[in-house]
Amino acid sequence: MSVTRTLRVAIVGAGPAGIYAADLLDKSAAEVSVDLFERLPAPFGLIRYGVAPDHPRIKGIVNALHKVLDKPNIRLLGNVDYGTDIKLDDLREFYDAVIFATGAMSDRQLDIPGIDLPGSYGAADFVSWYDGHPDVPRTWPLEARSVAVLGVGNVALDVARILAKTADELLPTDIPANVYEGLKASPVTDVHVFGRRGPAQAKFTPMELRELDHSPNVEVIVYPEDIEFDEGSVAALRASKQIDMVVKTLQEWAIRDQGDRPKRLHLHFFHSPTEILGDGEVTGLRTERTELTGDGNVRGTGEFHDWDVQAVYRAVGYLSSPLAEIPFDTRTGTVPNQAGRVLDIDDAHMPGVYVTGWIKRGPVGLIGHTKGDAAETVECLLADADKLTPPKQDDILGFLAERGIPYTTWEGWGKLDAHERALGEPHGRERVKVVERDEMVRVSRD
């Protein structure tokens, strides 16, 4: 690039993907100023609202993201909703380029009979509730004694663990008071996690799996008949140390004596959900037993099992939401793009418009994987710099004020952060999360 002026870049989404992109732009050889627009009053996206509260190690990523947002060339503009408060044409008035990093916070659908019954839930909605997301209800119907969780990824294990643990075990975390009260009243005794394929095909990480067994109140049960492998499974074990560690842990649990902890978390493999049972509410789950086909895939055996559960949580993947004025592929749940350059309906690059993170490649991989996405996108943006249309205006704060949008800032996050820590201090907790949006904005703007 040979542009000599300062490039102004707007990034929509202040989660890890957006912040990583801002960091790479700041570290580049170009003169760049970056404004991060965030729909919520607080930054950090998935870290704050998608990671289980008993995962402090993952939340530690916030420390690295904090250093990025401290940089003078990077501003946070929170509580600004793209598509409602500000549109693409508005952003083009103030910026050379726009990067969308809006992630994925909705649940992927599962098309089986009974999926819409009361008592059938998406895992993402439950995660938003227990993480204190400001835009979801304050209560959750925790009335089931026995619960099914469909899926064998990290989110499925998070949901299962939160459901199975006692509320008092979670009290040292940052869970809000309404979440603690809801979990404390839950009558659940058994949580059943179902995977369609075998142990070697499970998607959770070894650390996530082992954490299930750390609770003094939860007995983790694996069934010996579910420990099966074919040639494809053996090849996967040999190719991946992570898969090998997962399988060894599951094998150890399958042969150990069952203890007497008051709650039970059952891990089932080779069970494909075929129907959620009930008339007016969930009363059970029907699964079909599957078998390996030699290549790590499975087929149905025609043998069905009915499980006595009163609630079902589907954790079969996240899904991104469409963005106003931006093309969207509903099949993949992504914005059509080439190396981060957004493509229009004619497969031509929309000038100055880019994507990164899960909205770019789909909701797969761990949080750290978004760094590679951001590097590719930023490289393309900088390569296009000479062709970008210079902005006509520079007073975005005046624009937001004129529209009456009560935006929050990085300085405002510091106030909210201090406020939440002060709420936790009398109870020996690191923080207590503020849930109400109006309260978050008030504290941030005082």
Sequence and secondary structure as in RCSB ss.txt:
>XXXX:A:sequence
MSVTRTLRVAIVGAGPAGIYAADLLDKSAAEVSVDLFERLPAPFGLIRYGVAPDHPRIKGIVNALHKVLDKPNIR
LLGNVDYGTDIKLDDLREFYDAVIFATGAMSDRQLDIPGIDLPGSYGAADFVSWYDGHPDVPRTWPLEARSVAVL
GVGNVALDVARILAKTADELLPTDIPANVYEGLKASPVTDVHVFGRRGPAQAKFTPMELRELDHSPNVEVIVYPE
DIEFDEGSVAALRASKQIDMVVKTLQEWAIRDQGDRPKRLHLHFFHSPTEILGDGEVTGLRTERTELTGDGNVRG
TGEFHDWDVQAVYRAVGYLSSPLAEIPFDTRTGTVPNQAGRVLDIDDAHMPGVYVTGWIKRGPVGLIGHTKGDAA
ETVECLLADADKLTPPKQDDILGFLAERGIPYTTWEGWGKLDAHERALGEPHGRERVKVVERDEMVRVSRD
>XXXX:A:secstr
    S EEEEEE  SHHHHHHHHHHHHSSS EEEEEEESSSSS THHHHTS TT HHHHTHHHHHHHHHTSTTEE
EEES  BTTTB HHHHHHH SEEEE     EE     TTTTSTTEEEHHHHHHHHTT TTS S      SEEEEE
  SHHHHHHHHHHHS HHHHTTTT  HHHHHHHHT    EEEEE SS GGG  S HHHHHHGGG TTEEEEE GG
G    HHHHHHHHH HHHHHHHHHHHHHHHS     SEEEEEE SEEEEEEE SSS  EEEEEEEEE SSS EEE
EEEEEEE  SEEEE S EE    TTS  BTTTTB  EETTEEE TTS EEEEEEE THHHH S S GGGHHHHHH
HHHHHHHHTGGGS   S   HHHHHHHTT   B HHHHHHHHHHHHHHHGGGT S      HHHHHHHHH 
